[in-house]
Amino acid sequence: MTTIKLRHPKQLGPAVRTLARQFDSGIIRALRKTARYGATQAVKVSAQSRPHRPRATGTYERSFLVTKVPDGAILSNSAKHSIFVELGRRPGKRPPLKVIEEWVRIKRIAKGPKSRRVAIAIARKIGRKGTKGRFVMKRTMPIVAKRLPLEIALEMQRSIDRAARSKGG
């Protein structure tokens, strides 16, 4: 328990307003720290995808972003294919052949002209059956939600400690 000592009752109003401003900025700091923590956790969750992890270049893992906004932060993924990793893909139109052919080469599934035939077969199957989502962000959010109250409590305590030091209590 921290005590904030005031010398006069007139100091109470300004002290409470200052503490409220510090709480507001503390909550924003806590939200931003939690978003950064969420980005690292999303990479870990992505690495735990089962039954397999179709990783080729690591673009998805490197594309997690934390963007500061006035009242907190946004955790997102800027990779072009992130929506398909998260939600999967319904059957229907085939995906771009060039991207799959590149993936086949990087994964060393096939080389040379054979890589194009393999890519065509994969594109057909994706077009026919779709793909399952990995739900990386969905699985990350409970981890982030557990962390947020801890970060908020730490920031609130820092604000109270600063207020106590500045008033000489």
C-alpha positions as a Python dict, from the first residue, in 0.01 Angstrom:
ca = {
    (1, 'M'): (0, 0, 0),
    (2, 'T'): (133, 341, -98),
    (3, 'T'): (43, 662, 80),
    (4, 'I'): (29, 995, -95),
    (5, 'K'): (61, 1276, 154),
    (6, 'L'): (-88, 1616, 80),
    (7, 'R'): (-13, 1930, 280),
    (8, 'H'): (-345, 2095, 215),
    (9, 'P'): (-693, 1975, 111),
    (10, 'K'): (-674, 2199, -199),
    (11, 'Q'): (-400, 1971, -333),
    (12, 'L'): (-641, 1676, -349),
    (13, 'G'): (-815, 1774, -675),
    (14, 'P'): (-495, 1837, -875),
    (15, 'A'): (-334, 1524, -728),
    (16, 'V'): (-631, 1306, -833),
    (17, 'R'): (-635, 1459, -1184),
    (18, 'T'): (-260, 1400, -1222),
    (19, 'L'): (-297, 1043, -1104),
    (20, 'A'): (-587, 987, -1349),
    (21, 'R'): (-373, 1116, -1640),
    (22, 'Q'): (-90, 888, -1529),
    (23, 'F'): (-333, 593, -1515),
    (24, 'D'): (-455, 668, -1868),
    (25, 'S'): (-104, 683, -2010),
    (26, 'G'): (-9, 377, -1804),
    (27, 'I'): (-293, 174, -1953),
    (28, 'I'): (-186, 276, -2304),
    (29, 'R'): (172, 169, -2223),
    (30, 'A'): (39, -162, -2089),
    (31, 'L'): (-163, -220, -2406),
    (32, 'R'): (140, -151, -2624),
    (33, 'K'): (366, -378, -2419),
    (34, 'T'): (105, -652, -2435),
    (35, 'A'): (78, -615, -2813),
    (36, 'R'): (456, -653, -2846),
    (37, 'Y'): (438, -960, -2622),
    (38, 'G'): (154, -1089, -2844),
    (39, 'A'): (373, -1060, -3154),
    (40, 'T'): (639, -1282, -3000),
    (41, 'Q'): (375, -1528, -2881),
    (42, 'A'): (215, -1540, -3228),
    (43, 'V'): (547, -1648, -3377),
    (44, 'K'): (572, -1924, -3113),
    (45, 'V'): (214, -2037, -3178),
    (46, 'S'): (284, -2039, -3551),
    (47, 'A'): (581, -2269, -3492),
    (48, 'Q'): (355, -2512, -3306),
    (49, 'S'): (110, -2562, -3594),
    (50, 'R'): (6, -2923, -3630),
    (51, 'P'): (2, -3166, -3807),
    (52, 'H'): (268, -2987, -4011),
    (53, 'R'): (392, -2639, -4067),
    (54, 'P'): (420, -2554, -4438),
    (55, 'R'): (692, -2295, -4382),
    (56, 'A'): (920, -2209, -4670),
    (57, 'T'): (1079, -1865, -4633),
    (58, 'G'): (960, -1739, -4293),
    (59, 'T'): (777, -1442, -4445),
    (60, 'Y'): (468, -1504, -4232),
    (61, 'E'): (661, -1510, -3904),
    (62, 'R'): (858, -1197, -3993),
    (63, 'S'): (544, -1008, -4090),
    (64, 'F'): (387, -966, -3746),
    (65, 'L'): (351, -594, -3675),
    (66, 'V'): (262, -387, -3372),
    (67, 'T'): (127, -50, -3479),
    (68, 'K'): (87, 225, -3222),
    (69, 'V'): (-250, 401, -3222),
    (70, 'P'): (-357, 686, -2991),
    (71, 'D'): (-527, 458, -2740),
    (72, 'G'): (-308, 148, -2759),
    (73, 'A'): (-170, -73, -3033),
    (74, 'I'): (-278, -308, -3310),
    (75, 'L'): (-123, -651, -3356),
    (76, 'S'): (-144, -768, -3716),
    (77, 'N'): (34, -962, -3988),
    (78, 'S'): (125, -787, -4313),
    (79, 'A'): (207, -1097, -4521),
    (80, 'K'): (-8, -1125, -4833),
    (81, 'H'): (-97, -1483, -4751),
    (82, 'S'): (-169, -1427, -4379),
    (83, 'I'): (-546, -1445, -4428),
    (84, 'F'): (-508, -1791, -4582),
    (85, 'V'): (-279, -1908, -4301),
    (86, 'E'): (-527, -1785, -4042),
    (87, 'L'): (-861, -1887, -4194),
    (88, 'G'): (-769, -2136, -4464),
    (89, 'R'): (-918, -2133, -4811),
    (90, 'R'): (-1246, -2265, -4945),
    (91, 'P'): (-1255, -2489, -5251),
    (92, 'G'): (-1305, -2310, -5579),
    (93, 'K'): (-1064, -2099, -5775),
    (94, 'R'): (-704, -2220, -5783),
    (95, 'P'): (-433, -2016, -5612),
    (96, 'P'): (-166, -1838, -5819),
    (97, 'L'): (59, -2098, -5983),
    (98, 'K'): (373, -1883, -5970),
    (99, 'V'): (361, -1861, -5589),
    (100, 'I'): (312, -2235, -5548),
    (101, 'E'): (589, -2313, -5798),
    (102, 'E'): (826, -2092, -5596),
    (103, 'W'): (717, -2269, -5275),
    (104, 'V'): (784, -2611, -5438),
    (105, 'R'): (1137, -2498, -5533),
    (106, 'I'): (1215, -2352, -5190),
    (107, 'K'): (1087, -2664, -5011),
    (108, 'R'): (1294, -2875, -5255),
    (109, 'I'): (995, -3088, -5343),
    (110, 'A'): (1090, -3083, -5713),
    (111, 'K'): (1348, -2916, -5939),
    (112, 'G'): (1343, -2770, -6288),
    (113, 'P'): (1048, -2842, -6518),
    (114, 'K'): (913, -3102, -6276),
    (115, 'S'): (849, -2823, -6022),
    (116, 'R'): (588, -2671, -6253),
    (117, 'R'): (401, -3002, -6285),
    (118, 'V'): (406, -3049, -5906),
    (119, 'A'): (286, -2690, -5855),
    (120, 'I'): (-1, -2747, -6100),
    (121, 'A'): (-103, -3062, -5910),
    (122, 'I'): (-92, -2876, -5577),
    (123, 'A'): (-291, -2583, -5718),
    (124, 'R'): (-555, -2825, -5853),
    (125, 'K'): (-588, -2997, -5518),
    (126, 'I'): (-617, -2664, -5333),
    (127, 'G'): (-877, -2554, -5586),
    (128, 'R'): (-1066, -2880, -5538),
    (129, 'K'): (-1041, -2924, -5159),
    (130, 'G'): (-930, -2589, -5018),
    (131, 'T'): (-694, -2562, -4719),
    (132, 'K'): (-742, -2573, -4343),
    (133, 'G'): (-677, -2260, -4140),
    (134, 'R'): (-400, -2257, -3881),
    (135, 'F'): (-580, -1997, -3662),
    (136, 'V'): (-253, -1853, -3531),
    (137, 'M'): (-400, -1522, -3411),
    (138, 'K'): (-708, -1691, -3269),
    (139, 'R'): (-487, -1923, -3062),
    (140, 'T'): (-262, -1633, -2958),
    (141, 'M'): (-535, -1407, -2821),
    (142, 'P'): (-604, -1607, -2500),
    (143, 'I'): (-233, -1587, -2417),
    (144, 'V'): (-236, -1211, -2474),
    (145, 'A'): (-558, -1170, -2273),
    (146, 'K'): (-392, -1339, -1973),
    (147, 'R'): (-93, -1106, -1996),
    (148, 'L'): (-288, -776, -2015),
    (149, 'P'): (-410, -760, -1650),
    (150, 'L'): (-54, -817, -1530),
    (151, 'E'): (81, -534, -1747),
    (152, 'I'): (-200, -300, -1637),
    (153, 'A'): (-137, -377, -1268),
    (154, 'L'): (235, -308, -1310),
    (155, 'E'): (170, 24, -1485),
    (156, 'M'): (-88, 131, -1222),
    (157, 'Q'): (160, 55, -945),
    (158, 'R'): (429, 257, -1127),
    (159, 'S'): (189, 551, -1155),
    (160, 'I'): (107, 536, -784),
    (161, 'D'): (475, 511, -694),
    (162, 'R'): (557, 814, -913),
    (163, 'A'): (275, 1014, -754),
    (164, 'A'): (399, 922, -405),
    (165, 'R'): (758, 1026, -489),
    (166, 'S'): (656, 1356, -647),
    (167, 'K'): (444, 1462, -346),
    (168, 'G'): (720, 1374, -102),
    (169, 'G'): (520, 1091, 69),
}
